[in-house]
Amino acid sequence: MPTYQYVCGQCDAPLEVVQSFSDDALTTCPECNAEALKKVYGSVGVVFKGSGFYRNDSRGTTTSATTSSTESTSSSAPASAPAATPAPASSPSPSA
């Protein structure tokens, strides 16, 4: 069951309550008995670890990010610089 945080609008008293999703929100402050209790919404502390959570985890080795970065580097290279040539592939040695 989740823990909800409340704060009173009159006395500013903080309150944490473990409630079910189906429970009604609290409205009465336990400190001053005023009907001014409101939920406090904050950031959720969820951390996704491991693979499979990012858009590019389920794809192959080529992604749009690497394609656009190689295009930008090749277009920003000076025109007088010679193009890089790939190294020759080595032939497999025959096993005897």
GULOTI-341872 format. One line per field, with one value per residue: residue number from 1; residue in one letter; x, y, z of N, C-alpha, C, O in turn. Coordinates in Angstrom, 2 decimals. Layout:
N
nr: c(NUM	...)
rest: c(a	...)
n.x: c(X	...)
n.y: c(Y	...)
n.z: c(Z	...)
ca.x: c(X	...)
ca.y: c(Y	...)
ca.z: c(Z	...)
c.x: c(X	...)
c.y: c(Y	...)
c.z: c(Z	...)
o.x: c(X	...)
o.y: c(Y	...)
o.z: c(Z	...)
This chain:
96
nr: c(1	2	3	4	5	6	7	8	9	10	11	12	13	14	15	16	17	18	19	20	21	22	23	24	25	26	27	28	29	30	31	32	33	34	35	36	37	38	39	40	41	42	43	44	45	46	47	48	49	50	51	52	53	54	55	56	57	58	59	60	61	62	63	64	65	66	67	68	69	70	71	72	73	74	75	76	77	78	79	80	81	82	83	84	85	86	87	88	89	90	91	92	93	94	95	96)
rest: c(m	p	t	y	q	y	v	c	g	q	c	d	a	p	l	e	v	v	q	s	f	s	d	d	a	l	t	t	c	p	e	c	n	a	e	a	l	k	k	v	y	g	s	v	g	v	v	f	k	g	s	g	f	y	r	n	d	s	r	g	t	t	t	s	a	t	t	s	s	t	e	s	t	s	s	s	a	p	a	s	a	p	a	a	t	p	a	p	a	s	s	p	s	p	s	a)
n.x: c(0.84	0.48	2.23	0.98	1.45	0.44	-0.49	-1.41	-3.54	-3.92	-2.38	0.01	1.00	2.77	1.88	2.03	0.54	-0.33	-2.20	-4.81	-5.41	-8.10	-9.11	-10.62	-9.44	-7.82	-9.22	-9.38	-7.32	-5.12	-3.83	-4.87	-7.55	-8.81	-10.57	-8.72	-6.82	-4.55	-3.37	0.08	1.92	4.68	7.88	8.31	9.98	11.29	13.46	14.76	16.51	18.91	18.69	16.49	14.81	15.15	14.69	16.39	17.32	16.10	16.76	18.94	22.49	22.69	21.46	19.25	20.48	23.25	23.54	22.84	24.86	27.18	26.70	26.78	29.44	30.81	29.97	30.98	33.69	36.70	36.91	39.31	40.58	41.69	39.59	38.89	40.12	38.93	40.47	42.15	40.47	41.37	42.25	40.88	42.92	43.84	42.94	44.87)
n.y: c(-1.18	2.26	5.17	8.20	11.73	14.43	17.86	20.36	23.09	25.14	24.92	24.02	21.46	18.50	15.26	11.77	9.02	5.64	4.34	2.62	2.32	2.58	3.96	6.91	10.31	11.99	14.63	15.98	17.54	16.01	17.42	20.12	19.78	20.94	21.32	21.28	19.73	18.70	16.84	16.28	16.53	15.08	14.33	11.10	8.35	6.38	4.12	2.90	0.12	-1.75	-3.42	-2.67	-0.58	1.72	3.53	2.74	0.25	-2.08	-2.27	-2.84	-2.48	-0.13	3.09	5.93	8.05	7.55	7.55	10.18	11.55	10.67	11.67	14.41	14.78	13.99	15.90	18.17	17.98	19.22	20.00	19.57	17.59	14.22	11.40	8.89	5.63	2.32	-0.30	-3.07	-6.17	-8.99	-12.18	-15.31	-17.72	-20.82	-23.85	-26.63)
n.z: c(0.00	-0.74	0.57	1.57	1.59	3.52	4.22	6.51	5.90	7.69	10.15	9.15	9.65	8.99	7.63	7.30	5.81	5.48	3.03	1.25	-2.29	-2.80	-0.62	0.76	0.47	3.17	5.19	7.59	9.94	12.22	14.22	14.64	14.17	11.99	8.88	6.70	5.41	2.95	0.12	-0.60	-3.45	-4.96	-6.49	-7.96	-6.65	-8.51	-10.00	-12.93	-13.67	-15.54	-18.76	-21.53	-20.91	-22.29	-25.36	-27.43	-26.64	-27.58	-30.17	-33.03	-33.67	-35.11	-34.81	-34.88	-33.62	-33.78	-36.51	-37.24	-35.90	-37.21	-39.72	-39.24	-38.43	-40.72	-42.53	-41.41	-41.74	-43.22	-46.73	-48.02	-46.67	-46.81	-47.38	-44.98	-45.35	-45.16	-43.24	-44.78	-45.00	-43.15	-44.39	-43.52	-41.92	-43.31	-41.80	-40.84)
ca.x: c(0.00	1.31	2.27	0.60	1.86	-0.54	-0.09	-2.57	-3.55	-3.98	-1.25	1.17	1.50	2.90	1.29	2.22	-0.45	-0.35	-3.59	-5.09	-5.82	-9.54	-9.48	-10.84	-8.40	-8.10	-9.51	-9.30	-5.97	-5.10	-3.24	-5.75	-8.91	-9.37	-10.88	-7.84	-5.74	-4.42	-2.29	1.28	2.40	6.10	8.45	8.23	11.31	11.39	14.69	14.74	17.87	19.01	18.42	15.12	14.02	15.40	14.16	17.35	17.75	15.54	17.17	20.25	23.61	22.52	20.33	19.16	21.42	24.59	23.50	22.88	26.15	28.18	26.43	27.21	30.90	31.32	29.69	31.77	35.10	37.11	36.86	40.65	41.09	41.39	38.62	39.51	39.86	38.88	41.60	41.81	40.03	42.32	41.63	41.05	44.00	43.30	43.36	45.43)
ca.y: c(0.00	3.47	6.16	9.53	12.85	15.50	19.03	21.13	24.44	26.13	24.84	23.53	20.20	17.42	13.97	10.66	7.99	4.49	4.14	1.84	3.14	2.79	4.80	8.34	11.21	12.58	16.06	16.56	17.56	15.43	18.37	21.24	19.36	21.77	20.62	21.93	18.81	18.52	15.95	16.89	15.75	15.29	13.45	9.68	7.78	5.13	4.03	1.75	-0.39	-2.87	-3.12	-2.78	0.57	2.84	3.35	2.07	-1.04	-3.20	-2.17	-3.35	-1.58	1.16	3.88	7.23	8.96	7.36	7.93	11.63	12.05	10.42	12.60	15.74	14.83	13.91	17.14	19.25	17.77	20.09	19.35	19.23	16.43	12.97	10.53	7.74	4.38	1.23	-1.23	-4.27	-7.30	-10.10	-13.42	-16.35	-18.66	-22.18	-24.76	-27.84)
ca.z: c(0.00	-0.85	1.64	1.09	2.43	3.64	4.99	6.94	5.38	8.77	11.09	8.38	10.22	7.99	8.01	6.36	6.08	4.57	2.63	0.06	-3.43	-2.76	0.52	0.49	0.95	4.48	5.14	8.93	10.49	13.57	15.16	14.98	13.83	10.92	7.63	5.73	5.07	1.50	-0.31	-1.14	-4.58	-5.22	-7.51	-7.65	-6.54	-9.25	-10.78	-13.83	-13.86	-16.46	-20.16	-21.94	-20.51	-23.17	-26.70	-28.31	-26.11	-28.32	-31.57	-33.37	-33.38	-35.77	-34.32	-35.53	-32.96	-34.34	-37.92	-37.35	-35.45	-38.25	-40.82	-38.86	-38.42	-42.08	-43.23	-40.84	-42.07	-44.33	-48.04	-48.48	-45.93	-47.52	-46.72	-44.32	-46.04	-44.21	-43.25	-45.55	-44.17	-43.17	-44.81	-42.49	-42.23	-43.47	-40.73	-41.44)
c.x: c(0.89	1.20	1.98	1.05	0.78	0.09	-1.35	-2.44	-3.56	-2.74	0.04	1.79	1.60	2.33	1.57	1.30	-0.32	-1.81	-3.67	-5.49	-7.31	-9.99	-9.68	-9.70	-8.81	-8.34	-9.34	-7.89	-6.00	-4.54	-4.24	-7.22	-9.59	-9.62	-10.03	-6.67	-5.73	-3.24	-1.13	1.78	3.86	6.58	8.41	9.64	11.42	12.66	14.61	16.18	17.83	18.69	16.93	14.26	14.19	14.96	15.10	17.82	17.25	15.94	18.55	21.33	23.45	21.28	20.33	20.14	22.82	24.63	23.58	24.22	27.23	27.96	26.95	28.73	31.45	31.06	30.52	33.26	35.48	37.17	38.24	41.22	40.74	40.43	39.36	39.14	39.84	40.08	41.20	41.45	41.06	41.61	41.86	42.16	43.42	43.83	43.79	44.97)
c.y: c(1.25	4.37	7.52	10.58	13.92	16.66	19.82	22.56	25.51	26.10	24.35	22.26	19.15	16.11	12.97	9.54	6.89	4.18	3.25	2.80	3.48	3.65	6.25	9.16	11.79	14.08	16.73	16.43	16.96	16.38	19.43	20.96	20.25	20.91	21.20	21.04	18.57	17.60	16.76	15.98	16.10	14.36	12.00	9.11	6.43	5.17	2.76	1.33	-1.56	-2.46	-3.27	-1.59	1.76	2.51	2.56	0.73	-2.22	-3.19	-2.78	-2.33	-0.23	1.83	5.21	8.21	8.80	7.75	9.44	12.19	11.79	11.33	13.98	15.83	14.76	15.21	18.28	19.08	18.67	19.31	18.92	18.01	15.16	12.12	9.33	6.48	3.26	0.32	-2.47	-5.40	-8.42	-11.37	-14.48	-17.34	-20.07	-23.08	-26.08	-29.07)
c.z: c(0.00	0.38	1.03	2.09	2.36	4.39	5.31	6.40	6.45	9.65	10.43	8.96	9.12	8.53	6.92	6.76	5.03	4.28	1.41	-1.06	-3.36	-1.58	0.08	1.07	2.30	4.34	6.49	9.48	11.90	14.63	15.61	14.68	12.80	9.68	6.49	5.32	3.57	1.21	-0.86	-2.26	-4.84	-6.31	-7.02	-7.66	-7.19	-10.09	-11.62	-14.08	-14.82	-17.88	-20.44	-21.58	-21.43	-24.58	-27.59	-27.77	-26.94	-29.79	-31.78	-33.06	-34.03	-35.21	-35.03	-34.90	-33.54	-35.80	-38.05	-36.88	-36.48	-39.44	-40.48	-38.84	-39.83	-42.84	-42.67	-41.13	-43.23	-45.63	-48.50	-47.77	-46.70	-46.70	-46.13	-45.09	-45.01	-44.34	-44.04	-44.60	-44.28	-43.55	-43.74	-42.90	-42.31	-42.33	-41.35	-40.76)
o.x: c(1.92	0.22	2.65	1.04	0.29	1.08	-2.25	-1.36	-3.25	-2.11	1.07	2.98	0.64	2.31	1.37	1.26	-0.20	-2.56	-2.72	-5.87	-7.73	-11.16	-9.01	-9.06	-9.99	-7.75	-9.17	-7.33	-6.84	-4.77	-4.45	-8.07	-10.82	-8.95	-10.56	-5.62	-6.77	-2.25	-1.33	2.03	4.22	5.78	8.48	10.41	11.62	12.91	14.41	16.98	16.83	18.44	16.20	13.08	13.44	14.86	14.65	18.66	17.91	15.48	19.24	21.11	24.04	20.21	21.29	20.60	23.51	25.65	24.33	24.67	28.14	28.92	27.51	29.28	32.46	31.85	30.74	34.04	34.67	37.45	38.35	42.22	39.62	40.47	40.32	37.98	40.65	40.65	40.05	42.06	41.54	40.50	42.92	42.29	42.60	45.01	43.15	45.35)
o.y: c(1.28	4.33	7.95	10.35	14.27	16.49	19.94	23.16	26.67	27.14	24.26	22.02	18.93	15.89	13.26	9.14	7.18	3.80	3.13	3.94	4.55	4.06	6.74	8.75	12.05	14.73	17.95	15.33	17.36	16.17	19.63	21.83	20.31	19.90	21.58	21.55	18.28	17.58	17.79	14.79	17.27	13.69	11.73	9.37	5.42	6.15	1.67	2.09	-2.28	-1.29	-3.90	-1.59	2.73	1.34	1.77	0.10	-3.25	-4.04	-3.16	-1.41	0.74	1.24	5.58	9.12	9.79	8.22	9.94	13.21	12.61	11.74	14.66	16.88	15.41	15.58	19.27	19.97	18.88	18.11	17.99	17.46	15.02	12.13	8.82	6.29	3.25	0.18	-2.89	-5.57	-8.75	-11.63	-14.53	-17.72	-20.46	-23.05	-26.58	-30.17)
o.z: c(0.67	1.12	0.09	3.30	1.29	5.10	4.47	6.43	6.17	9.88	11.10	8.77	8.39	9.74	5.74	7.93	3.84	5.18	0.64	-0.81	-3.80	-1.54	-0.83	2.04	2.54	3.48	6.54	9.50	12.71	15.82	16.81	14.93	12.74	9.48	5.45	4.91	2.97	1.94	-1.51	-2.03	-4.94	-6.97	-5.82	-8.58	-6.51	-10.80	-11.08	-14.64	-14.91	-18.16	-19.68	-21.91	-21.33	-24.95	-28.43	-28.41	-27.00	-30.56	-30.83	-32.26	-33.56	-35.14	-35.70	-35.59	-33.78	-36.28	-38.89	-37.40	-36.62	-40.09	-41.35	-39.20	-40.13	-43.70	-43.36	-40.79	-44.14	-45.64	-49.30	-48.21	-47.18	-45.47	-46.71	-45.44	-44.09	-45.42	-44.00	-43.55	-45.36	-43.09	-43.12	-44.06	-41.47	-41.99	-42.28	-41.15)
